Amino acid sequence: MTTPSPTTTLEARTTAASARGLSRTYGRDEHAVHALRDVDLDLPAGRMTAVMGPSGSGKSTLMHCLAGLDTPTGGSVTVAGRELAGLDDTALTLFRREHLGFVFQAFNLLPMLTAEQNILLPLELTGRRAALEARPHVDAVIDVLGLRDRLRHRPSELSGGQQQRVAIARALATRPAIVFADEPTGNLDSTASAEILDHLRRSVRELGQTVVMVTHEVDAAAYADDVVVLADGAVRAHLVDPTTDQLLETLRGGTA
Ligand SMILES: Nc1ncnc2c1ncn2[C@@H]1O[C@H](COP(=O)(O)OP(=O)(O)OP(=O)(O)O)[C@@H](O)[C@H]1O
């Protein structure tokens, strides 16, 4: 039996999100900015993928198009088996609420609610019954994120790292098909960052979560299974299980 190449292995996995011929142009004519140019991409389920690239290379635009927060000017995006172009604004909002989770640099927690109430909020929006049924999963999320003894604290009583862990738990509570994380450690010191990345990776390993994380930091990308490197709106490389050396070589412009 032959050993499958990394590409074959990637294709054989379940795909959480894919883009075909994805383009996003801002402005027109001589003012046109081609933020994404004809991007083809498959993001495997149950893995953590980092999206890297220089400033202006299209990372945020790619994430926003994959998450249905921005409308492509060409091509298609399929997430959790649904082609997003077929959904109107209301359907998109519902789709995001049911199938996607978001973690941003700013923690966006509600200050008057406890950590537990913040985590449960998206579930309460989907109804009491759903919230009750989801409780075993929420308990697993709370344990994976090490928040059991912080549940009754308000955000102001938590460290930045702990607040971000609450924000991640809130994103995971609804069992989203994908959690999109945009520079999730941007506001944290290096110790808290390492802890957050470790917890994100544990959510992939232990809960089967799919995570797509935009980052500038090689140290952060090193926690991911796979790394997509963008340059000038195109995919320069899609590295599967890269070593840090391979990643550094690719970012420097080499071919490793
Ligand atoms: N709403 C917009 N209107 C006009 N141009 C935009 C808009 N959003 C993004 N762009 C342009 O599209 C290109 C890609 O931007 P994008 O924010 O996706 O890059 P990025 O890789 O996330 O950058 P950074 O690392 O600096 O956040 C840039 O040239 C940017 O100026």
The ligand as an SDF file (V2000), in Angstrom:
LIG
                    3D

 31 33  0  0  0  0  0  0  0  0999 V2000
  -14.0070   47.6830    3.1890 N   0  0  0  0  0  0  0  0  0  0  0  0
  -12.9250   47.8450    2.4300 C   0  0  0  0  0  0  0  0  0  0  0  0
  -12.8640   48.7960    1.4850 N   0  0  0  0  0  0  0  0  0  0  0  0
  -11.7840   48.9580    0.7040 C   0  0  0  0  0  0  0  0  0  0  0  0
  -10.6890   48.1810    0.7600 N   0  0  0  0  0  0  0  0  0  0  0  0
  -10.6800   47.2050    1.7070 C   0  0  0  0  0  0  0  0  0  0  0  0
  -11.7870   46.9880    2.5760 C   0  0  0  0  0  0  0  0  0  0  0  0
  -11.4780   45.9470    3.3890 N   0  0  0  0  0  0  0  0  0  0  0  0
  -10.2400   45.5470    3.0400 C   0  0  0  0  0  0  0  0  0  0  0  0
   -9.7600   46.2860    2.0240 N   0  0  0  0  0  0  0  0  0  0  0  0
   -8.4500   46.1250    1.3610 C   0  0  0  0  0  0  0  0  0  0  0  0
   -8.3270   44.7690    0.9660 O   0  0  0  0  0  0  0  0  0  0  0  0
   -6.9930   44.2890    1.1640 C   0  0  0  0  0  0  0  0  0  0  0  0
   -7.0120   43.0920    2.0980 C   0  0  0  0  0  0  0  0  0  0  0  0
   -7.4300   43.5260    3.4010 O   0  0  0  0  0  0  0  0  0  0  0  0
   -7.5420   42.5530    4.6410 P   0  0  0  0  0  0  0  0  0  0  0  0
   -8.0570   43.3700    5.7860 O   0  0  0  0  0  0  0  0  0  0  0  0
   -8.3010   41.3450    4.2620 O   0  0  0  0  0  0  0  0  0  0  0  0
   -6.0150   42.1470    4.8830 O   0  0  0  0  0  0  0  0  0  0  0  0
   -5.3430   41.4500    6.1410 P   0  0  0  0  0  0  0  0  0  0  0  0
   -4.3780   40.4480    5.6010 O   0  0  0  0  0  0  0  0  0  0  0  0
   -6.3980   40.9630    7.0770 O   0  0  0  0  0  0  0  0  0  0  0  0
   -4.5510   42.6700    6.7700 O   0  0  0  0  0  0  0  0  0  0  0  0
   -4.0970   42.9620    8.2930 P   0  0  0  0  0  0  0  0  0  0  0  0
   -3.1140   41.8890    8.6370 O   0  0  0  0  0  0  0  0  0  0  0  0
   -3.4470   44.3080    8.2060 O   0  0  0  0  0  0  0  0  0  0  0  0
   -5.3340   42.9480    9.1590 O   0  0  0  0  0  0  0  0  0  0  0  0
   -6.2170   45.4860    1.7170 C   0  0  0  0  0  0  0  0  0  0  0  0
   -5.5480   46.1110    0.6440 O   0  0  0  0  0  0  0  0  0  0  0  0
   -7.2950   46.3800    2.2930 C   0  0  0  0  0  0  0  0  0  0  0  0
   -6.8810   47.7380    2.2870 O   0  0  0  0  0  0  0  0  0  0  0  0
  1  2  1  0
  2  3  1  0
  2  7  2  0
  3  4  2  0
  4  5  1  0
  5  6  2  0
  6  7  1  0
  6 10  1  0
  7  8  1  0
  8  9  2  0
  9 10  1  0
 10 11  1  0
 11 12  1  0
 11 30  1  0
 12 13  1  0
 13 14  1  0
 13 28  1  0
 14 15  1  0
 15 16  1  0
 16 17  2  0
 16 18  1  0
 16 19  1  0
 19 20  1  0
 20 21  2  0
 20 22  1  0
 20 23  1  0
 23 24  1  0
 24 25  2  0
 24 26  1  0
 24 27  1  0
 28 29  1  0
 28 30  1  0
 30 31  1  0
M  END
$$$$
